[in-house]
Amino acid sequence: MTYVLEHGFFKHEVQSFQSRGGWMRSQTTIEKEALIAWASSPKALIDVLQDTLDDTYDVHFLTPKQRRQEVLSPIVEELKTLEYLQDAKFAALCQCLEQARIEGRKVIIFSERLATCVYLEEALQATLPKLLVANAVQASDDKYELKDAELVNELILDFAPEANQDRIGDKIRTKQYDVFVTTDAYGVGVNLQDASVVISYDIAWTPDTIIQRAGRILRLWKEPRKVQLYIFVGAYQEHKEGRSKAIDVEKRMHRLTERSKKAEKFTEMPMIPETDSAEFASLASLSSVEFEEIGVLDVSDIEEFSGVSPFLRHITERNKNLEYADAIPDDITSAFAYRGKAHQLYLLLRYKDAYFWMLYDISRQQLHSIKEDALLDMIQCIQETPIADVNPDEIEQYAQDARQLWYKQNKIDDLETIERICALYLKPHSSDSGDFSDVLHTP
């Protein structure tokens, strides 16, 4: 299935962002989407291929539609006939889940693709019907979206009633799920330690994502127990043909591994060990774990194990990409999808050698405050992720509106001394017209 990725059938041109009066053009956005989907699941890949065939993406493909249909249509049809257990990745997952079921363990499965979450629920219902599966994602009108927060909260309480006993009280939960399938939207700040197995079904983008996923179960528990953390990676080294045609996916894995080694300086736990597995009898053997008398403390007040603080994570990413960031010219305009519900615009200005940022609520036409860490979490992205489909002229107008409002609130008159560094449109992922709404888009 991989040979299509090297022939450029996803190559396209699309106006992406303005720079010094001209328009930069992207030719790889959808190709990267195909690579990410290919490494995730057949359903995720089918969606990208089908959208490429149907011209759902608002781009101009360099390969004519007839040629795309000749090459991609047979692959789509073959993928649709693929039996679940013919998917080697899913078959490996079933082995892990069978073992967990025998041992009476609950399992959390993380995927970065919404389509893959739906695929896993469907596949598990057909292949392992005895397992009760909770899924934070649903299919709706041929698209995929996170379920309503209240509904997901109910699933979490049913999946992890002991960890959430303080929220449940004396109420009896009638369902007892064995598996919880989710994206990283629920990878932080959620009590799921009734499970003792975490599976990263998709390759994470950063080491802290792996740590945060593990943090769902590496928390205080009523008794000593063994926890298991799995990371699914492709065996590209063993398949020369597949490796040569999925080189970008393998590069991504290598980058993650290298970054993980740096993160180990903080966690002292190899998230991606050199061997196939690594065992720790106790976290107490790590030098970073210190015991200190802190008095009486409620369990709910104890910060979860995360390994790397949000501030440190952002500083590390900034330093790692400093050279690339310095090469980006000032006064750029871009857009990406995020997990909020409001259409917003982030604007960065330079005034009297100091930087000022603002967040503009487009529908309310007002600026609002937000903590810096929360802002960084909101706009964080990577070089490879796509740009959201937003009219650049609209972004420009909203940037001007936000800028004028900021001038007025701060009573600034010498407008000529102010430089615009960046205007970033934040588009709610649920309103994205493409199938890649679950991926953060980057300028």
C-alpha positions in Angstrom: 0.0 0.0 0.0 3.0 2.3 0.5 4.2 2.8 -3.1 1.7 5.6 -3.8 3.5 7.8 -1.3 6.7 8.1 -3.3 5.1 9.0 -6.6 3.7 12.4 -5.5 0.0 11.9 -6.2 -0.7 14.1 -3.2 1.4 17.0 -4.4 -0.6 20.2 -4.7 -0.3 23.9 -4.5 -2.3 26.1 -2.2 -1.9 29.6 -0.9 -0.7 29.2 2.6 0.6 32.4 4.2 1.7 35.9 3.2 5.4 36.9 3.6 6.8 40.2 2.6 4.0 41.0 0.1 4.1 37.5 -1.6 2.4 34.2 -1.0 4.3 31.1 0.1 2.9 27.9 -1.4 2.8 24.4 0.1 3.2 21.2 -2.0 3.3 18.6 0.8 0.5 19.3 3.2 -1.8 16.5 2.1 1.1 14.1 1.3 2.0 14.4 5.0 -1.6 13.8 5.9 -1.4 10.6 3.9 1.8 9.5 5.6 0.4 10.1 9.0 -2.8 8.2 8.1 -0.9 5.4 6.5 1.0 4.8 9.8 -2.2 5.0 11.8 -4.9 2.7 10.3 -6.6 1.6 7.0 -9.7 3.7 7.8 -7.6 6.8 8.3 -5.7 6.2 5.0 -9.0 5.5 3.1 -10.3 8.9 4.2 -7.3 10.8 2.9 -7.2 8.8 -0.4 -11.0 9.3 -0.9 -10.7 13.0 -0.2 -7.9 13.2 -2.7 -10.0 11.5 -5.3 -13.1 13.5 -4.6 -11.2 16.9 -4.7 -12.5 17.5 -1.2 -9.4 19.5 -0.3 -9.5 23.1 -1.5 -6.2 22.8 -3.4 -4.9 22.4 -7.0 -3.3 18.9 -7.4 -0.3 18.7 -9.7 -1.4 15.3 -10.8 -4.5 15.2 -13.1 -7.7 13.8 -11.5 -7.9 10.9 -14.0 -4.4 9.8 -13.2 -5.1 10.0 -9.5 -8.2 7.9 -9.9 -6.2 5.3 -11.9 -3.7 4.8 -9.2 -5.5 5.5 -6.0 -9.0 4.0 -6.6 -7.8 0.3 -6.7 -5.9 0.9 -3.4 -9.1 2.3 -1.8 -11.1 -0.7 -2.9 -8.4 -3.1 -1.7 -8.2 -1.3 1.7 -12.0 -1.6 2.1 -11.9 -5.4 1.7 -9.1 -5.8 4.2 -10.1 -8.1 7.0 -9.3 -6.7 10.5 -6.8 -9.4 11.4 -5.0 -8.8 8.1 -4.0 -5.5 9.6 -0.8 -6.6 11.3 -0.9 -3.6 13.6 -4.4 -4.3 14.8 -3.6 -8.0 15.1 -0.7 -7.1 17.5 -3.1 -5.0 19.5 -5.5 -7.9 19.9 -2.7 -10.0 21.4 -2.0 -7.3 24.0 -5.7 -7.0 24.8 -6.2 -10.7 25.1 -3.4 -11.0 27.6 -4.8 -8.0 29.5 -8.2 -9.6 29.6 -6.8 -12.9 30.9 -5.0 -11.0 33.7 -8.1 -8.9 34.5 -6.5 -5.6 33.4 -8.2 -2.5 32.0 -6.5 -0.8 29.0 -6.3 2.7 27.6 -5.5 3.1 23.9 -4.3 6.4 22.5 -4.5 7.3 18.8 -3.8 10.7 17.2 -6.4 10.1 14.4 -10.1 10.4 15.0 -10.8 7.9 12.2 -8.5 5.4 13.8 -10.4 5.6 17.1 -13.6 4.7 15.3 -11.8 2.0 13.3 -10.5 0.4 16.6 -14.0 0.4 18.2 -15.5 -1.3 15.1 -12.7 -3.8 14.8 -12.7 -4.7 18.4 -16.5 -5.2 18.5 -16.1 -7.6 15.5 -12.9 -9.4 16.6 -13.1 -9.4 20.5 -16.8 -9.0 21.2 -16.4 -10.0 24.9 -14.5 -6.7 25.5 -16.6 -3.7 26.4 -15.1 -0.7 24.6 -15.6 3.0 25.5 -14.7 5.4 22.8 -14.2 9.2 23.1 -14.7 9.6 19.4 -17.8 9.1 17.2 -18.6 9.1 13.5 -21.1 11.7 12.3 -22.1 12.3 8.7 -19.0 10.6 7.3 -16.8 12.7 9.6 -15.3 12.1 13.0 -15.4 14.2 16.1 -14.9 14.0 19.8 -18.0 13.1 21.7 -19.7 15.8 23.8 -17.6 16.4 27.0 -20.5 15.3 29.3 -20.9 12.0 27.5 -17.1 11.4 27.6 -17.2 12.2 31.3 -19.8 9.5 31.8 -17.6 7.0 29.9 -14.7 7.9 32.1 -16.7 7.3 35.2 -17.8 3.9 33.9 -14.3 3.0 32.9 -12.6 4.2 36.0 -15.1 4.2 38.9 -12.5 3.6 41.6 -10.2 6.4 40.5 -13.2 8.8 40.4 -14.9 7.6 43.5 -15.0 11.1 44.9 -17.1 12.2 41.9 -19.4 9.2 41.9 -20.2 9.0 45.6 -22.7 6.3 46.5 -24.1 6.0 42.9 -23.7 2.6 41.3 -22.2 2.5 37.8 -24.0 -0.1 35.7 -21.4 -0.4 33.0 -17.9 -1.6 33.4 -15.8 -0.9 30.3 -12.6 -3.0 29.7 -11.0 -0.6 27.1 -11.0 3.1 26.7 -10.1 4.4 23.2 -9.2 8.1 23.0 -7.0 10.8 21.5 -4.6 13.0 23.4 -7.5 15.3 24.1 -7.9 13.1 27.2 -4.3 12.4 27.8 -3.9 15.0 30.5 -5.7 15.7 33.8 -8.0 12.7 33.7 -8.2 10.0 36.3 -8.0 6.7 34.6 -5.8 4.6 36.9 -8.3 1.8 37.2 -6.4 0.7 34.0 -2.9 -0.7 34.4 -2.1 -0.8 30.7 -1.5 2.2 28.3 -1.0 1.6 24.6 0.2 4.3 22.3 -1.3 2.9 19.1 0.1 5.8 17.1 3.5 7.3 17.2 3.5 10.4 19.4 5.0 13.7 18.1 6.9 14.6 21.3 8.3 12.6 24.3 6.1 14.6 26.8 3.0 13.2 25.0 4.2 9.7 25.8 4.8 10.7 29.4 1.4 12.3 29.7 -0.3 9.2 28.4 1.6 7.1 30.9 0.6 9.6 33.6 -3.0 8.3 33.3 -2.0 5.2 35.3 1.4 6.1 36.9 -0.5 7.6 39.9 -1.3 6.6 43.5 -3.2 3.3 43.8 -4.7 1.3 46.6 -2.1 -1.4 46.4 1.2 -2.2 44.7 0.8 -3.4 41.1 2.5 -3.9 37.8 1.7 -1.4 35.0 2.5 -1.9 31.4 3.2 0.8 28.7 3.2 -0.2 25.0 4.3 2.0 22.1 3.5 0.7 18.6 6.1 1.4 16.0 6.6 0.1 12.4 9.2 -2.5 11.7 10.6 -0.6 8.8 14.1 -1.9 9.2 12.8 -5.4 8.4 11.0 -4.4 5.2 13.4 -2.7 2.8 10.7 -1.9 0.2 8.3 -0.5 2.8 11.1 1.4 4.5 12.2 3.2 1.4 8.7 4.3 0.7 7.8 5.4 4.2 11.1 7.1 4.9 9.4 10.2 6.4 7.5 8.0 8.9 10.8 6.4 10.0 12.5 9.8 10.3 9.7 10.9 12.5 10.3 7.8 14.7 14.0 8.5 14.9 13.4 12.2 15.9 11.0 11.0 18.6 13.6 8.5 19.9 16.3 11.1 20.0 14.0 13.6 21.8 13.0 10.8 24.2 16.7 10.3 25.2 16.9 14.0 26.1 13.7 13.8 28.1 15.1 10.9 30.1 17.4 13.4 31.8 14.3 14.6 33.6 12.3 11.3 33.9 15.2 8.8 34.1 12.7 6.4 32.5 13.4 5.2 28.9 10.1 5.8 27.2 11.4 4.2 24.0 14.1 1.7 25.3 16.9 0.4 23.2 15.5 -3.2 23.5 12.0 -4.3 22.9 11.1 -3.9 26.5 12.4 -2.6 29.8 11.2 -3.4 33.4 11.3 -1.3 36.6 10.5 -3.1 39.8 9.8 0.3 41.5 9.9 4.0 40.7 11.6 4.4 44.1 14.9 3.3 42.5 15.0 6.4 40.4 17.3 9.1 41.8 14.8 11.8 40.8 12.2 10.4 43.2 12.7 11.9 46.7 10.6 11.3 49.8 9.9 14.2 52.0 7.5 14.9 54.9 4.8 17.2 53.6 2.2 16.8 56.2 -1.4 15.9 55.6 -2.4 16.2 52.0 -5.6 15.2 50.1 -5.0 12.8 47.3 -6.8 15.0 44.9 -4.3 17.8 45.6 -1.3 15.7 44.5 0.0 16.7 41.1 0.0 13.9 38.6 3.3 12.3 37.5 4.3 14.0 34.2 8.1 14.0 34.1 8.3 17.4 32.3 6.6 20.6 33.3 4.6 22.5 30.7 6.9 25.5 31.0 10.0 23.3 30.6 8.4 21.5 27.6 7.7 24.8 25.8 11.2 26.2 26.5 12.8 22.9 25.3 10.8 23.0 22.0 11.7 26.7 21.5 15.4 26.1 21.9 15.2 23.0 19.7 13.6 24.9 16.9 15.3 28.3 17.4 17.3 28.2 14.2 14.2 27.4 12.2 12.2 30.1 13.9 14.8 32.7 13.3 14.7 31.9 9.6 10.9 32.7 9.4 10.4 36.4 8.3 8.4 38.8 10.3 4.8 39.7 9.4 3.5 36.2 8.5 -0.1 35.1 8.4 -1.2 31.5 9.0 -4.0 29.4 10.5 -4.4 26.0 12.2 -7.1 24.0 13.8 -7.3 23.7 17.5 -9.6 22.0 20.1 -11.4 25.1 21.3 -14.9 26.1 20.3 -14.4 29.8 19.4 -12.9 31.3 16.3 -9.9 33.3 17.6 -6.9 35.2 16.3 -3.5 35.3 18.0 -1.6 38.5 17.2 2.1 39.2 18.1 3.4 42.8 17.9 6.7 44.5 18.6 6.6 48.0 20.2 9.6 49.9 21.5 11.8 46.8 21.4 9.3 44.8 23.5 6.8 42.0 22.3 3.1 42.1 23.0 0.6 39.3 22.3 -3.1 39.3 22.3 -5.9 36.8 21.8 -8.9 38.2 19.8 -12.4 36.6 20.0 -13.7 37.0 16.5 -17.4 36.5 17.2 -17.4 38.8 20.3 -15.0 41.2 18.7 -13.0 41.6 21.9 -9.6 40.8 23.3 -9.5 38.5 26.3 -6.8 37.4 28.7 -5.3 33.9 29.1 -2.4 32.5 31.1 0.8 32.2 29.1 1.1 28.5 29.6 -2.5 28.0 28.4 -1.7 30.1 25.3 1.4 28.1 24.5 -0.6 24.9 24.8 -3.2 26.3 22.5 -0.8 27.4 19.7 1.9 24.7 20.0 2.6 22.9 16.7 5.4 21.3 14.7 7.0 22.0 11.3 5.3 19.1 9.5 1.7 19.7 10.4 -0.7 21.2 7.8 -2.2 24.7 7.5 -6.0 25.1 8.1 -8.1 26.1 5.1 -9.0 29.8 5.9 -9.3 32.7 3.5 -6.1 34.8 4.0 -8.0 38.0 3.4 -10.3 37.3 6.3 -7.3 36.6 8.6 -5.9 40.0 7.5 -9.1 41.8 8.3 -9.4 40.2 11.8 -5.7 41.0 12.5 -6.4 44.6 11.7 -9.5 44.6 13.9 -7.5 43.1 16.8 -4.7 45.5 16.3 -6.9 48.6 16.3 -8.7 47.4 19.5 -5.3 46.9 21.2 -4.2 50.4 20.2 -7.4 51.8 21.7 -7.2 49.9 25.0 -3.5 50.9 25.5 -4.0 54.5 24.2 -1.2 54.2 21.7 -0.8 56.9 19.1 2.6 56.4 17.4 1.3 53.6 15.2 4.2 53.7 12.8 6.6 52.4 15.4 4.6 49.1 15.9 5.6 46.0 13.9 3.4 43.0 13.3 5.3 39.8 13.8 2.6 37.1 13.4 -1.1 36.7 12.9 -2.4 33.2 13.6 -6.0 32.2 13.0 -7.2 29.6 15.5 -10.0 27.6 13.8 -12.1 25.1 15.8 -11.3 21.6 14.6 -15.0 20.6 14.4 -15.5 23.3 11.7 -12.7 22.1 9.5 -13.8 20.9 6.1 -10.9 18.4 5.7 -10.4 15.1 7.4 -7.3 16.2 9.2 -9.1 18.4 11.8 -7.7 16.2 14.6 -4.1 17.3 13.8 -2.8 20.7 15.0 -2.0 22.8 11.9 1.2 24.9 11.8 2.2 28.2 10.3 
